[in-house]
């Protein structure tokens, strides 16, 4: 799947591989050395916002979360 993301300000997607004082300093890059936004990260961000929305909409929060799990898979 291909997607286009437009950033309206500076952005940084860290690899999470560094530790200590340099925690999360390493930018995720492709094999050409260009920074990119991993699909897994995008899915996680979308899931997070879907969970927030599910908790705010209607009286059936448990059912709403089940729908989020159907779309994104179980969080566990």
Protein Blocks (a to p, Z undefined) as FASTA:
>chain_A
ZZddddfbdcdddehlagcjlgokbccddfkopacddfklmmmmmmmmmmmmmmmgojbl
mlmmmmmmmmnopfZZ
